[in-house]
Amino acid sequence: MRFDFRLFKYYPFGGLERNFLRITEECVNRGHDVRIHVAAWEGPEPDFCHNSSCSIVEVPARGLSNHAIRESYVKNVCKVANNWPADLIVGFKQMPGLDLYYAGDVCFAAEARRKKLQVLRGFTSRERLFRRYERAVFAPESHSMILELSHVQRDAYIAEYSTPPERFLPIPPGIEKHRIRSALSRRDEERLRLGLEANDIMLVMVGSDFRRKGVERSIKALASLENEERSKVKLFILGKGTIGPYKRLADRLSVLDNTHFTGPTNDVPGYLAAADMLLHPAKSENTGNAIVEGLVATLPVLTTSNCGYAFHVKRADAGAVVEGSPFRQGEFNAKLSDLLATLREKKEIWRTNARDYSDNTDLYGRPSVAADIMERLVENKKSD
């Protein structure tokens, strides 16, 4: 089978991009031909693309803004792909002309409604473009099928666009269990590498786009702790983002020495192994791979209810979920303090709960399930 994968930009440390790569590799390993149409590719090409079954094609895309470049890409990708007819067109960003969409984005229209953007100032050209591309996928008259990552977002799309529910095809998370679990034996080594003392408590955040992931919220929660408690707590923030404003915030709140920005890293499992708790107070989050990665690493997790994967924390009984909309900083601060106060007593209980849950729940099968769905859709098209 021939699959045309369309991805606006590839960045090697993003959650969507990691899932995209694993799905692509699964398809290639099954003997399918995959052509990746992308506006920009950052970082090395994967090894499995160095053969005749997989190729990366950069689509010309120009513009003075990010959304203008995206519009240029969407206009040009069809022309570029014309010389390579595919059995299935799969988009990893919203755009017209897709047979299947990997729903890795939050519902833009629902977020705009929540923020009252259209009431306050009307839509900008960027927002009109995003709504148009979103409607091209989710409108009732669209024929695009949808890989559903989060039931929370599924419900938002249905409420906004009246999308027929049967067009949503649920897939599980795609966490690499062995990669995360194998690092746990290095806990002492990793803590030594990070300069942690035996009594230090390490909090970790994972994810780029610091504003959306709620880095400010975590820094404020750290600063709210009592002095004696705060002196032992170290916050490590992994990912790509503009660090300056958050360093200044940490300095202003007198927790700069407790706050560490690592930048993008391929060794997320090492940091998870060293950590005592994962924080994920995102402002907007379709799923939140970091949440389930934390559970697989047997960590308690403190997150917000608006994250698509927050329900896993409740089901695992390993940490806590606070209200995400409306978010109350005081509630998050208090919950962090409560969890830290009982960490010594409940740490092993939470670790056992997280391990048991992640051992008995499919948090791993996304690549194979997605590939199964793609194959089935092609067979259905052939039989129509």
GUDO-72597 format. One record per residue (C-alpha): x, y, z. Coordinates in steps of 0.001 Angstrom, whole numbers, plus 524288, in hexadecimal, padded with zeros to 5 digits. Example, Ala and Ser with C-alpha at 12.3 -4.5 7.8 and 13.67 -1.06 7.14 Angstrom:
// residues 2
+-------+-------+-------+
!  east ! north !    up !
+-------+-------+-------+
! 8300C ! 7EE6C ! 81E78 !
! 83566 ! 7FBDC ! 81BE4 !
+-------+-------+-------+
This chain:
// residues 384
+-------+-------+-------+
!  east ! north !    up !
+-------+-------+-------+
! 80000 ! 80000 ! 80000 !
! 8043B ! 80DF9 ! 7FD8A !
! 8025C ! 817D2 ! 80877 !
! 803BF ! 82684 ! 806A2 !
! 80704 ! 82C5A ! 813F5 !
! 80570 ! 83B1D ! 81513 !
! 80C28 ! 84233 ! 8203E !
! 80DE8 ! 850E1 ! 82075 !
! 81ACD ! 85146 ! 827F2 !
! 82306 ! 846AC ! 82E2B !
! 829F8 ! 849B5 ! 83AF4 !
! 8314F ! 83E55 ! 84163 !
! 82D01 ! 84094 ! 84F7C !
! 81E48 ! 84265 ! 84E26 !
! 81490 ! 8384A ! 852EF !
! 80CAA ! 83875 ! 8465B !
! 81915 ! 836FE ! 83E72 !
! 81DC1 ! 82B59 ! 8467C !
! 810C2 ! 82498 ! 84446 !
! 8113B ! 8280E ! 835D7 !
! 81E91 ! 821A2 ! 83497 !
! 81A6F ! 81533 ! 83B7D !
! 80E19 ! 813FA ! 8332C !
! 8162B ! 81638 ! 826E8 !
! 8201F ! 80C0D ! 82AFE !
! 8153E ! 80244 ! 82DC4 !
! 80FB0 ! 80449 ! 8201F !
! 81D0D ! 802DB ! 819CC !
! 81FD4 ! 7F682 ! 8219A !
! 81312 ! 7F0D9 ! 81C81 !
! 817EE ! 7F291 ! 80EAF !
! 8102A ! 7FEB5 ! 80AF0 !
! 81596 ! 80A20 ! 8031D !
! 81521 ! 81711 ! 80A5D !
! 817C6 ! 82488 ! 804EA !
! 818B5 ! 82F7B ! 80EDE !
! 814FA ! 83CFE ! 809DC !
! 81A11 ! 84761 ! 81323 !
! 81C5E ! 85600 ! 81297 !
! 82888 ! 8554B ! 81B27 !
! 83041 ! 84A3C ! 82162 !
! 838EA ! 84D36 ! 82D0F !
! 842F4 ! 84331 ! 8314B !
! 8480A ! 836A3 ! 82B20 !
! 83F9F ! 82DE4 ! 822D3 !
! 83C25 ! 820EC ! 8295C !
! 8438C ! 814BF ! 82523 !
! 8375C ! 80E39 ! 81FC1 !
! 8360D ! 81938 ! 815DB !
! 842E9 ! 8156C ! 80FA6 !
! 83CB1 ! 80B6A ! 806A0 !
! 8338B ! 80B2A ! 7FB11 !
! 8275E ! 808FA ! 8037F !
! 827B5 ! 8162B ! 80A3D !
! 82B59 ! 823AF ! 80575 !
! 82A75 ! 83195 ! 80A83 !
! 82638 ! 83C1F ! 800FA !
! 82738 ! 84A64 ! 804F1 !
! 81BDE ! 8523E ! 7FF7C !
! 81E87 ! 86077 ! 7FBAB !
! 817EC ! 86940 ! 80595 !
! 819F0 ! 877D1 ! 8070A !
! 813D8 ! 882BF ! 80ECE !
! 8165F ! 88DB3 ! 81873 !
! 80FCE ! 8869D ! 823BE !
! 80EE2 ! 878AC ! 8287C !
! 800AD ! 87760 ! 8245C !
! 803A7 ! 87D43 ! 81701 !
! 80E59 ! 87313 ! 81525 !
! 804C3 ! 86894 ! 81940 !
! 7FABE ! 86D6C ! 80F56 !
! 80530 ! 86D57 ! 804CA !
! 808C6 ! 85F68 ! 80874 !
! 7FAA6 ! 85AD5 ! 8079A !
! 7F90D ! 86114 ! 7FA33 !
! 805A0 ! 85B2A ! 7F501 !
! 80545 ! 84D93 ! 7FAE7 !
! 7FAAF ! 848C4 ! 7F1A6 !
! 80294 ! 84D2C ! 7E5D9 !
! 80ED5 ! 84693 ! 7EB01 !
! 8079D ! 83A06 ! 7EE7A !
! 800D9 ! 838EC ! 7E13B !
! 80C0B ! 83120 ! 7DB88 !
! 80B01 ! 826ED ! 7E64B !
! 7FCDA ! 82217 ! 7E75B !
! 7FA92 ! 81C19 ! 7F4BC !
! 7F0AD ! 81273 ! 7FA18 !
! 7EEA1 ! 81ADC ! 80621 !
! 7F1AC ! 828FE ! 8099B !
! 7F46F ! 82A7B ! 8181D !
! 7F5E1 ! 837DD ! 81E5B !
! 7FCC1 ! 83A99 ! 82B2D !
! 7F7A9 ! 8488B ! 82ADC !
! 7EA27 ! 84D5E ! 8270C !
! 7E8B1 ! 8507C ! 818A4 !
! 7DF71 ! 84DAD ! 80D4D !
! 7E040 ! 84170 ! 80512 !
! 7E343 ! 83738 ! 80F6A !
! 7DE5B ! 82948 ! 80FBF !
! 7E2D5 ! 82805 ! 81DCD !
! 7E6A3 ! 83223 ! 82802 !
! 7EF19 ! 82F5B ! 833DC !
! 7E7F4 ! 837D8 ! 83DC9 !
! 7F390 ! 83D0E ! 84543 !
! 7EE40 ! 84AEA ! 846CA !
! 7E469 ! 8507F ! 85037 !
! 7D7C7 ! 8555D ! 84A26 !
! 7DB1C ! 8632B ! 845D8 !
! 7CCF9 ! 86797 ! 844E4 !
! 7C9FC ! 862BB ! 852A4 !
! 7D60F ! 86972 ! 8581A !
! 7D26A ! 87623 ! 85141 !
! 7C4CB ! 8753D ! 856E5 !
! 7CA3C ! 872B1 ! 86482 !
! 7D339 ! 87E72 ! 86363 !
! 7C868 ! 8867C ! 85CF3 !
! 7D1C9 ! 88A98 ! 85225 !
! 7C711 ! 88D34 ! 8484F !
! 7BF95 ! 89593 ! 851FE !
! 7CB44 ! 89D92 ! 85647 !
! 7D164 ! 8A121 ! 84949 !
! 7CCA6 ! 898A8 ! 83E2D !
! 7D4FE ! 88EAB ! 83745 !
! 7E242 ! 891CC ! 8319E !
! 7E6B4 ! 88C25 ! 82498 !
! 7EDEB ! 88193 ! 82C33 !
! 7E1CF ! 87DB2 ! 833C5 !
! 7D945 ! 87DB0 ! 8278D !
! 7E311 ! 874C5 ! 820DB !
! 7E374 ! 86B48 ! 82C50 !
! 7D4AF ! 86AC9 ! 82D11 !
! 7D3CA ! 86836 ! 81E7B !
! 7DD7A ! 85D01 ! 81F22 !
! 7D6E1 ! 85780 ! 82B2C !
! 7C990 ! 857EC ! 82491 !
! 7CF41 ! 85118 ! 81898 !
! 7D1EC ! 84564 ! 82162 !
! 7C6B4 ! 84576 ! 82B14 !
! 7BAE6 ! 84AF7 ! 823D7 !
! 7AFC8 ! 8411C ! 82203 !
! 7B175 ! 8418B ! 81342 !
! 7BFFB ! 83E56 ! 8141B !
! 7C451 ! 8307B ! 810DC !
! 7D07F ! 830DA ! 8195F !
! 7D19A ! 82622 ! 8237D !
! 7D7F8 ! 829CB ! 83065 !
! 7E1CC ! 822D0 ! 838FA !
! 7DC79 ! 82636 ! 84662 !
! 7E6CC ! 82853 ! 850CD !
! 7DE09 ! 82E20 ! 85B42 !
! 7CF9E ! 82C54 ! 85E36 !
! 7CFB2 ! 839FE ! 8641D !
! 7D379 ! 83FF2 ! 85711 !
! 7CA54 ! 836DA ! 84FA5 !
! 7BEFD ! 83C3E ! 85779 !
! 7C3A7 ! 84A37 ! 854FC !
! 7C437 ! 84808 ! 84648 !
! 7B6D4 ! 841A6 ! 845FD !
! 7B0FD ! 84CCB ! 84DEC !
! 7B70D ! 85707 ! 84506 !
! 7B532 ! 850D2 ! 83799 !
! 7AAFA ! 845FB ! 8395F !
! 7B4F9 ! 83C66 ! 8342B !
! 7AEEC ! 82EC2 ! 832CF !
! 7B463 ! 8269C ! 83E2D !
! 7B711 ! 81AF7 ! 83557 !
! 7C1D4 ! 82295 ! 82E82 !
! 7CA09 ! 8225C ! 83AE6 !
! 7D31B ! 81699 ! 83C06 !
! 7D944 ! 815C0 ! 849A2 !
! 7E77E ! 811F7 ! 84B3A !
! 7EF26 ! 80FCB ! 857E9 !
! 7FB11 ! 817A3 ! 85C42 !
! 8080E ! 813EC ! 85656 !
! 8116D ! 81407 ! 861C7 !
! 81E4D ! 80CBF ! 86052 !
! 81D82 ! 8047C ! 86C97 !
! 82AA1 ! 7FDA8 ! 86BE6 !
! 831EA ! 80A62 ! 86952 !
! 82C05 ! 81098 ! 8757E !
! 82C4D ! 804D6 ! 87E95 !
! 83A3D ! 800EA ! 87B26 !
! 83F01 ! 80E19 ! 88036 !
! 83936 ! 80C0B ! 88DC9 !
! 844C2 ! 803C4 ! 89204 !
! 84D59 ! 80FC8 ! 88FFA !
! 8462E ! 81818 ! 89A06 !
! 851C3 ! 81A01 ! 8A349 !
! 85AF4 ! 81C93 ! 897F4 !
! 851B6 ! 8266D ! 891D2 !
! 84F7D ! 82DAF ! 89E8E !
! 85E22 ! 82E8F ! 8A0B1 !
! 85FCB ! 833CB ! 892D6 !
! 855B3 ! 83E64 ! 8958C !
! 85C40 ! 8425E ! 8A23C !
! 85104 ! 83E1D ! 8AAF5 !
! 85307 ! 83B37 ! 8B95A !
! 84CDB ! 82F5C ! 8BFCF !
! 8420F ! 8378C ! 8C611 !
! 83F46 ! 83FF2 ! 8BA2E !
! 831F8 ! 83E80 ! 8B3C4 !
! 8324C ! 83F7A ! 8A500 !
! 82679 ! 84460 ! 89D8C !
! 826D2 ! 842FF ! 88ED3 !
! 81F4B ! 84926 ! 88394 !
! 8204A ! 843E0 ! 875B0 !
! 81C15 ! 84B15 ! 86978 !
! 81EE3 ! 85657 ! 86068 !
! 8169F ! 862BE ! 85F8B !
! 81890 ! 86732 ! 86D93 !
! 80CDB ! 8705A ! 86DBA !
! 80341 ! 865CE ! 869A4 !
! 80941 ! 85B6F ! 87266 !
! 80790 ! 8640C ! 87E6B !
! 815C1 ! 86639 ! 88251 !
! 811EE ! 8730A ! 888DA !
! 80815 ! 86BA2 ! 89125 !
! 81248 ! 861F9 ! 895E4 !
! 81C06 ! 86CAA ! 89958 !
! 811A3 ! 873E0 ! 8A122 !
! 80DD0 ! 86757 ! 8A81E !
! 81C12 ! 864D7 ! 8ABA1 !
! 81D40 ! 872A1 ! 8B0E7 !
! 810FF ! 870D5 ! 8B93E !
! 8171F ! 86606 ! 8C160 !
! 81BB9 ! 868C5 ! 8CF23 !
! 82A18 ! 86C8E ! 8CFCE !
! 82EE5 ! 86004 ! 8D637 !
! 82739 ! 85778 ! 8CCC3 !
! 82AD0 ! 85FA8 ! 8C0E2 !
! 8396E ! 85EF2 ! 8C382 !
! 8394B ! 8503C ! 8C0A9 !
! 830E5 ! 850D6 ! 8B45D !
! 83746 ! 851EB ! 8A6E9 !
! 82F43 ! 8544B ! 89AA4 !
! 834D1 ! 84F64 ! 88DAC !
! 82E57 ! 8543F ! 88130 !
! 83128 ! 84C60 ! 874DB !
! 82E2A ! 85143 ! 86738 !
! 82F72 ! 85C44 ! 85D8C !
! 82A59 ! 8699D ! 86102 !
! 82DB7 ! 877C8 ! 863B8 !
! 83489 ! 876B0 ! 870CD !
! 8370A ! 8850C ! 87411 !
! 8299E ! 88913 ! 87949 !
! 828AB ! 87CF6 ! 881CD !
! 83646 ! 87EC8 ! 88769 !
! 832AA ! 88CBA ! 88AB8 !
! 8262C ! 887FA ! 8913C !
! 82DB3 ! 87DDE ! 89918 !
! 837A0 ! 88839 ! 89D12 !
! 82CDF ! 891AA ! 8A11C !
! 8269D ! 886F8 ! 8A966 !
! 833C9 ! 88306 ! 8AF49 !
! 833CF ! 87537 ! 8A9B8 !
! 83D95 ! 876D0 ! 89EA7 !
! 84774 ! 86E03 ! 8A58B !
! 83CEB ! 8637A ! 8A673 !
! 838EA ! 86471 ! 89825 !
! 8408D ! 85DCB ! 88D40 !
! 83E0D ! 85EDE ! 87E98 !
! 8445B ! 853AE ! 87732 !
! 8404A ! 8574F ! 86961 !
! 83C33 ! 84CBF ! 85FAE !
! 8417E ! 83F50 ! 8632E !
! 840EF ! 83172 ! 85E0A !
! 842CC ! 82C29 ! 86BC7 !
! 83549 ! 82E8B ! 87162 !
! 83572 ! 820CB ! 87799 !
! 841A7 ! 82461 ! 87F5B !
! 83B1B ! 83056 ! 8853B !
! 82EB9 ! 828A0 ! 8882C !
! 836EF ! 81E53 ! 88F0F !
! 83D1B ! 828B6 ! 897B7 !
! 83052 ! 82FC1 ! 89AC8 !
! 826F9 ! 82E60 ! 8A63C !
! 81B02 ! 83483 ! 89FCB !
! 8168E ! 83968 ! 89279 !
! 80F37 ! 8463F ! 890DA !
! 806BF ! 8492F ! 884FE !
! 7FDDB ! 854E4 ! 887C4 !
! 7FB5D ! 857C1 ! 87964 !
! 7F2B6 ! 862EF ! 8751C !
! 7EEAF ! 85B7E ! 868F0 !
! 7F1F5 ! 84D54 ! 86618 !
! 7EBC0 ! 843D5 ! 85C9A !
! 7F196 ! 837FE ! 86354 !
! 7FE16 ! 839FD ! 86B25 !
! 80799 ! 82EFA ! 86836 !
! 80FEA ! 83382 ! 8739E !
! 804EF ! 82F9C ! 87CE3 !
! 8050A ! 8215E ! 878CD !
! 813D7 ! 82158 ! 87765 !
! 81447 ! 8253D ! 885B2 !
! 80B54 ! 81A04 ! 88979 !
! 81367 ! 81055 ! 88186 !
! 81F4C ! 81568 ! 888EF !
! 8178B ! 81249 ! 89575 !
! 816B3 ! 82093 ! 8996E !
! 80B54 ! 82769 ! 8A010 !
! 805E7 ! 831F7 ! 89716 !
! 7FFA5 ! 83F1A ! 89A15 !
! 7F831 ! 84442 ! 88E53 !
! 7EC47 ! 84C02 ! 88A1E !
! 7DF0D ! 84695 ! 8861F !
! 7DF25 ! 84CE1 ! 8789E !
! 7EA1D ! 843C4 ! 8743C !
! 7E4CD ! 8388A ! 86C1E !
! 7ECA8 ! 82E50 ! 87386 !
! 7E9DE ! 83388 ! 88130 !
! 7DFFA ! 8289B ! 88346 !
! 7EB28 ! 81ECC ! 88378 !
! 7F04A ! 82505 ! 8900D !
! 7E31D ! 82356 ! 89699 !
! 7E18C ! 81564 ! 891E9 !
! 7EF48 ! 811F4 ! 8964F !
! 7ED6C ! 818BC ! 8A383 !
! 7FB2C ! 81E0E ! 8A217 !
! 7FB4B ! 82C9B ! 8A4D3 !
! 7F0AC ! 836C5 ! 8A331 !
! 7E8E2 ! 83E78 ! 89921 !
! 7E4BB ! 84C8F ! 89BB0 !
! 7DAB1 ! 8544A ! 89407 !
! 7E06D ! 859BF ! 8878D !
! 7D58D ! 862B9 ! 88307 !
! 7D474 ! 86B6C ! 88A55 !
! 7E203 ! 8694E ! 88FD1 !
! 7E499 ! 86E50 ! 89D84 !
! 7F2E4 ! 8700A ! 8A0E8 !
! 7EFFF ! 86F22 ! 8AF67 !
! 7E9AF ! 861CF ! 8ADB5 !
! 7F55D ! 85CD5 ! 8A605 !
! 7FEC1 ! 8623F ! 8B034 !
! 7F75C ! 85BB4 ! 8BB3F !
! 7F6A1 ! 84E9E ! 8B448 !
! 8053C ! 84EA5 ! 8B196 !
! 807E0 ! 85195 ! 8BFDC !
! 7FEA3 ! 84697 ! 8C404 !
! 80513 ! 83CBA ! 8BB08 !
! 812AC ! 8407E ! 8BF8D !
! 80E6E ! 83F93 ! 8CDCE !
! 80A29 ! 83172 ! 8CBD2 !
! 814AA ! 82DAD ! 8C209 !
! 81D29 ! 82657 ! 8CBC4 !
! 81167 ! 81EBA ! 8D0D1 !
! 80A90 ! 81C01 ! 8C3D8 !
! 815C5 ! 81BC8 ! 8BA20 !
! 8167D ! 80CFF ! 8B91C !
! 807A4 ! 80BCE ! 8B895 !
! 80707 ! 81577 ! 8AD41 !
! 8124A ! 80EC0 ! 8A65F !
! 80BAF ! 80183 ! 8A7B7 !
! 7FEB2 ! 806F8 ! 8A306 !
! 80523 ! 80D8A ! 8974F !
! 80CB7 ! 8013A ! 893E0 !
! 800D0 ! 7F85C ! 8950F !
! 7F863 ! 8016A ! 88CFB !
! 80265 ! 80331 ! 88237 !
! 8050B ! 7F497 ! 881E9 !
! 7F6A7 ! 7F16C ! 88029 !
! 7F22A ! 7FC7B ! 87736 !
! 7F55A ! 7FE19 ! 868DB !
! 7FD7D ! 80A79 ! 86908 !
! 80664 ! 80595 ! 85E45 !
! 7FF3C ! 800A9 ! 8522F !
! 7FD41 ! 80D25 ! 84A60 !
! 8064C ! 80A02 ! 83EC7 !
! 800CA ! 7FC7A ! 83C3D !
! 7F28E ! 8006D ! 83E3E !
! 7F437 ! 80C4E ! 8355E !
! 7FA82 ! 803E6 ! 82AD0 !
! 7EF6E ! 7F9EA ! 82C0C !
! 7E584 ! 804C9 ! 829EE !
! 7ECAB ! 80A01 ! 81E06 !
! 7ED2C ! 7FC9C ! 817C9 !
! 7DEBF ! 7FA81 ! 81A6F !
! 7DB08 ! 807A1 ! 81489 !
! 7E28E ! 8047B ! 8081C !
! 7DBE7 ! 7F736 ! 80716 !
! 7CEB2 ! 7FDBC ! 80911 !
! 7D1AC ! 8078F ! 7FE38 !
! 7D54C ! 7FC8F ! 7F4F5 !
! 7C8C0 ! 7F531 ! 7F7D3 !
! 7BFCB ! 8010B ! 7F5FC !
+-------+-------+-------+
